[in-house]
Amino acid sequence: MFVDEVTIEETPDLSNRELFFLGSPVLIKRHIEEKVIEYGFDNPLSGKLLEDTLKTKMQKAGILDDGTLHIEFDLSYAKKKKKLVWYEGISNKANMCPVIIHGSNELKQFAWNVGLGNSTGIGFGSIY
């Protein structure tokens, strides 16, 4: 993959939005007892794990948690699916399902800019 052009745009006002579609699959994983566990949209823990990951990124960026953040997958979406994505020879079970984000405009804008879940630096978790 090559990037031909980059256009920087202002972050939109997201105060009246809660439903976000995916620009790329969302990966949720945790290292537990020397194993990597990947979580799907159908796991009841998935929303909380997305919140925890975003809160960690917020803390590193100096953004205060105002207590309003709540993330969940939109399980009513008819075309939700899990997708196997390969990166440098490693398979990742990722999610293709819109997300609902409750919270302040600042928190939703932060999620918009940094992405959701794990491995956002390699392209996972883009929302729009």
C-alpha positions as CSV (number, residue, x, y, z in Angstrom):
1,M,0.0,0.0,0.0
2,F,1.2,3.5,-0.8
3,V,-0.1,6.9,0.1
4,D,-0.3,9.3,-2.8
5,E,-1.8,12.2,-1.0
6,V,-2.9,13.4,2.5
7,T,-5.5,16.0,3.1
8,I,-5.8,17.4,6.7
9,E,-9.3,18.4,7.7
10,E,-10.7,20.0,10.8
11,T,-12.3,17.5,13.3
12,P,-16.1,17.9,12.9
13,D,-18.5,18.7,15.7
14,L,-19.7,15.4,17.0
15,S,-21.8,16.6,19.9
16,N,-25.0,15.4,18.3
17,R,-23.7,12.1,17.0
18,E,-23.5,8.7,18.7
19,L,-23.5,6.2,15.8
20,F,-20.1,5.8,14.0
21,F,-19.3,3.6,11.0
22,L,-15.9,1.9,10.5
23,G,-13.3,3.0,8.1
24,S,-11.3,-0.1,9.0
25,P,-11.8,-3.2,11.2
26,V,-11.7,-2.8,15.0
27,L,-9.3,-5.1,16.8
28,I,-9.8,-5.8,20.5
29,K,-7.2,-8.0,22.1
30,R,-5.7,-8.6,25.5
31,H,-2.6,-10.6,26.7
32,I,-3.8,-12.9,29.4
33,E,-1.4,-15.5,30.9
34,E,0.9,-15.6,27.9
35,K,-2.0,-15.9,25.5
36,V,-3.5,-13.3,23.2
37,I,-7.3,-13.2,23.5
38,E,-9.2,-11.5,20.7
39,Y,-12.7,-10.2,21.5
40,G,-15.6,-10.0,19.0
41,F,-18.5,-7.5,18.9
42,D,-20.7,-10.3,20.4
43,N,-18.7,-10.5,23.6
44,P,-20.3,-8.6,26.5
45,L,-16.9,-7.3,27.5
46,S,-16.0,-5.7,24.1
47,G,-17.5,-2.3,24.7
48,K,-15.8,-2.0,28.1
49,L,-12.5,-3.0,26.6
50,L,-12.8,-0.4,23.9
51,E,-13.5,2.2,26.6
52,D,-10.5,1.1,28.7
53,T,-8.2,1.3,25.6
54,L,-9.5,4.8,24.7
55,K,-9.1,6.0,28.3
56,T,-5.5,4.8,28.4
57,K,-4.9,6.8,25.2
58,M,-6.7,9.8,26.7
59,Q,-4.5,9.7,29.8
60,K,-1.3,9.6,27.7
61,A,-2.7,12.6,25.7
62,G,-3.5,14.5,28.9
63,I,-7.3,14.4,28.3
64,L,-9.3,14.1,31.5
65,D,-12.0,11.4,31.8
66,D,-15.2,13.2,32.5
67,G,-17.1,10.0,33.3
68,T,-19.4,10.2,30.3
69,L,-17.7,7.8,28.0
70,H,-19.6,4.6,27.0
71,I,-18.9,2.6,23.9
72,E,-20.9,-0.4,22.5
73,F,-21.2,-2.1,19.2
74,D,-24.4,-1.5,17.3
75,L,-25.6,-5.1,17.4
76,S,-28.8,-4.2,15.4
77,Y,-26.6,-3.7,12.3
78,A,-27.6,-6.4,9.8
79,K,-24.2,-6.7,8.1
80,K,-22.0,-7.0,11.2
81,K,-19.2,-9.6,10.8
82,K,-15.8,-10.7,12.1
83,K,-13.0,-10.4,9.7
84,L,-9.6,-12.2,9.6
85,V,-6.9,-9.6,8.9
86,W,-3.3,-10.5,8.3
87,Y,-0.5,-8.1,9.2
88,E,3.1,-9.1,8.9
89,G,2.2,-12.8,8.9
90,I,0.0,-12.6,12.0
91,S,-3.7,-13.2,11.7
92,N,-6.1,-10.9,13.7
93,K,-9.8,-11.5,14.3
94,A,-11.2,-8.0,13.9
95,N,-14.7,-6.6,14.0
96,M,-16.7,-4.9,11.2
97,C,-19.7,-3.5,13.1
98,P,-20.6,0.2,13.7
99,V,-20.1,1.6,17.2
100,I,-22.2,3.8,19.4
101,I,-20.2,6.3,21.5
102,H,-21.8,8.2,24.3
103,G,-19.8,11.0,25.8
104,S,-18.8,14.6,25.4
105,N,-17.9,16.1,22.1
106,E,-14.3,16.2,23.1
107,L,-14.2,12.5,23.9
108,K,-15.9,11.6,20.6
109,Q,-13.5,13.8,18.7
110,F,-10.6,12.2,20.4
111,A,-11.9,8.7,19.4
112,W,-12.4,10.1,15.8
113,N,-8.8,11.2,15.6
114,V,-7.0,8.3,17.3
115,G,-9.3,5.3,16.4
116,L,-10.8,2.6,18.6
117,G,-9.3,-0.6,19.9
118,N,-5.9,-2.0,19.5
119,S,-3.3,-1.5,16.8
120,T,-4.7,1.8,15.5
121,G,-1.2,2.8,14.5
122,I,-1.2,0.1,11.8
123,G,-4.7,1.0,10.5
124,F,-7.2,-0.7,12.7
125,G,-10.1,1.1,14.4
126,S,-10.8,4.0,12.0
127,I,-14.3,5.5,12.5
128,Y,-16.3,8.1,10.5
